[in-house]
Amino acid sequence: MPKKIAIIGGGGFAKEVIEVALLNGYEIYGVFAKESSLDEYKYFGYLDELNKLKDEFDGVHIAIGVVNQEGVENRRVVIEFLKENSIEQISLISPLATIAKDVKIGDGVYIGHKVLISVGTSIGDSVLFNHSCLIGHDCKIEDNVSIAPLVFLGGNVIVEKDVMVGVRSTIRQGVKIGRGSIIGMCSVIIKNIKANALTLPIPSKSYR
Ligand SMILES: CC(C)(COP(=O)(O)OP(=O)(O)OC[C@H]1O[C@@H](n2cnc3c(N)ncnc32)[C@H](O)[C@@H]1OP(=O)(O)O)[C@@H](O)C(=O)NCCC(=O)NCCS
């Protein structure tokens, strides 16, 4: 019998997560979210309902997308709730991802299509790797980090807890990104970033 997974989140990113869950052979128990646009899956309500029904499925996956600080915080609150209520998080890895054999992967990790994770890297719990990001050798990625599509992390990069790395950002080898930081899309990071920082690249100007 297929294992049943509950999805936390009801938007576009949840749709992507469900695709990977199905590719991994899971049955979707239903959606728990503040609101859901996923009409084809049963919607139950949010965290209180999840806790009441927790014996009916094998585990959950947090499918709340991250485009800014608010997304990081929303996920952090859910992670705390799951810990307090002993609800198991299931990792979901696309069959189209390439991951070195010795990579350590925590609970509730999402790895999307075409992600590449190199040797010696360790990944905490509830980390999100969106499509086509490239993670170098011996990186350390802590809990609740979100890495957007097309990000490049050089070797030995450390990303502390609760960080978002925006789409297409590049992080030089050996750099540490401090806890709670937001790396805006297309940032080029060459030095350590302190905790709770915000980095922004130069945005394009319109000339006509
Ligand atoms: C940096 C970022 C997190 C800011 O998002 P936000 O917190 O929602 O903030 P807003 O977009 O409302 O912007 C806040 C202010 O910062 C400015 N700003 C945003 N990005 C900027 C940039 N690169 N350079 C200069 N100013 C910027 C906005 O113009 C706005 O200014 P205003 O208040 O004067 O209008 C966001 O731009 C970003 O890079 N997100 C990542 C997106 C991503 O990776 N998506 C893929 C996910 S799968």
The ligand as a Tripos MOL2 file, in Angstrom:
@<TRIPOS>MOLECULE
LIG
   48    50     1     0     0
SMALL
NO_CHARGES

@<TRIPOS>ATOM
      1 C1         14.7940   41.0660   -1.8730 C.3       1 LIG1
      2 C2         13.3710   40.5670   -1.8270 C.3       1 LIG1
      3 C3         13.3090   39.4110   -0.8330 C.3       1 LIG1
      4 C4         12.4630   41.6960   -1.3680 C.3       1 LIG1
      5 O1         11.1470   41.2500   -1.4010 O.3       1 LIG1
      6 P1         10.0370   41.8270   -0.3830 P.3       1 LIG1
      7 O2         10.5480   41.6750    1.0130 O.co2     1 LIG1
      8 O3          8.7390   41.1590   -0.7330 O.co2     1 LIG1
      9 O4         10.0320   43.3280   -0.6600 O.3       1 LIG1
     10 P2          9.4170   44.1920   -1.8690 P.3       1 LIG1
     11 O5          9.4980   43.4940   -3.1880 O.co2     1 LIG1
     12 O6          8.0940   44.6880   -1.4020 O.co2     1 LIG1
     13 O7         10.4450   45.3670   -1.8880 O.3       1 LIG1
     14 C5         10.6670   46.2150   -0.7900 C.3       1 LIG1
     15 C6         11.4070   47.4120   -1.2810 C.3       1 LIG1
     16 O8         12.7240   47.0070   -1.6940 O.3       1 LIG1
     17 C7         12.9400   47.3650   -3.0570 C.3       1 LIG1
     18 N1         13.7380   46.3380   -3.7170 N.ar      1 LIG1
     19 C8         13.4220   45.0320   -3.9130 C.ar      1 LIG1
     20 N2         14.4270   44.4470   -4.5790 N.ar      1 LIG1
     21 C9         15.3750   45.3840   -4.8010 C.ar      1 LIG1
     22 C10        16.6360   45.3830   -5.4380 C.ar      1 LIG1
     23 N3         17.1530   44.2920   -6.0010 N.pl3     1 LIG1
     24 N4         17.3550   46.5360   -5.4410 N.ar      1 LIG1
     25 C11        16.8510   47.6520   -4.9180 C.ar      1 LIG1
     26 N5         15.6520   47.7200   -4.2900 N.ar      1 LIG1
     27 C12        14.9350   46.5850   -4.2420 C.ar      1 LIG1
     28 C13        11.5290   47.4630   -3.6690 C.3       1 LIG1
     29 O9         11.5190   48.3030   -4.7990 O.3       1 LIG1
     30 C14        10.7450   48.0570   -2.5080 C.3       1 LIG1
     31 O10        10.9900   49.4220   -2.4250 O.3       1 LIG1
     32 P3          9.8230   50.4530   -2.0560 P.3       1 LIG1
     33 O11         9.3510   50.0470   -0.6840 O.co2     1 LIG1
     34 O12        10.5090   51.7810   -2.0990 O.co2     1 LIG1
     35 O13         8.7800   50.2560   -3.1180 O.co2     1 LIG1
     36 C15        12.8860   40.0750   -3.2240 C.3       1 LIG1
     37 O14        13.0240   41.1330   -4.1610 O.3       1 LIG1
     38 C16        13.6480   38.8730   -3.7280 C.2       1 LIG1
     39 O15        14.7550   38.9590   -4.2480 O.2       1 LIG1
     40 N6         13.0070   37.6940   -3.5790 N.am      1 LIG1
     41 C17        13.4910   36.4000   -4.0890 C.3       1 LIG1
     42 C18        12.5940   35.9610   -5.2330 C.3       1 LIG1
     43 C19        12.9130   34.5750   -5.6890 C.2       1 LIG1
     44 O16        13.9950   34.0510   -5.5160 O.2       1 LIG1
     45 N7         11.9140   33.9490   -6.2820 N.am      1 LIG1
     46 C20        12.0060   32.5920   -6.7180 C.3       1 LIG1
     47 C21        11.3620   31.7150   -5.7200 C.3       1 LIG1
     48 S1         11.0640   30.1450   -6.3520 S.3       1 LIG1
@<TRIPOS>BOND
     1     1     2 1
     2     2     3 1
     3     2     4 1
     4     2    36 1
     5     4     5 1
     6     5     6 1
     7     6     7 2
     8     6     8 1
     9     6     9 1
    10     9    10 1
    11    10    11 2
    12    10    12 1
    13    10    13 1
    14    13    14 1
    15    14    15 1
    16    15    16 1
    17    15    30 1
    18    16    17 1
    19    17    18 1
    20    17    28 1
    21    18    19 ar
    22    18    27 ar
    23    19    20 ar
    24    20    21 ar
    25    21    22 ar
    26    21    27 ar
    27    22    23 1
    28    22    24 ar
    29    24    25 ar
    30    25    26 ar
    31    26    27 ar
    32    28    29 1
    33    28    30 1
    34    30    31 1
    35    31    32 1
    36    32    33 2
    37    32    34 1
    38    32    35 1
    39    36    37 1
    40    36    38 1
    41    38    39 2
    42    38    40 1
    43    40    41 1
    44    41    42 1
    45    42    43 1
    46    43    44 2
    47    43    45 1
    48    45    46 1
    49    46    47 1
    50    47    48 1
@<TRIPOS>SUBSTRUCTURE
     1 LIG1         1 GROUP 0 **** ****
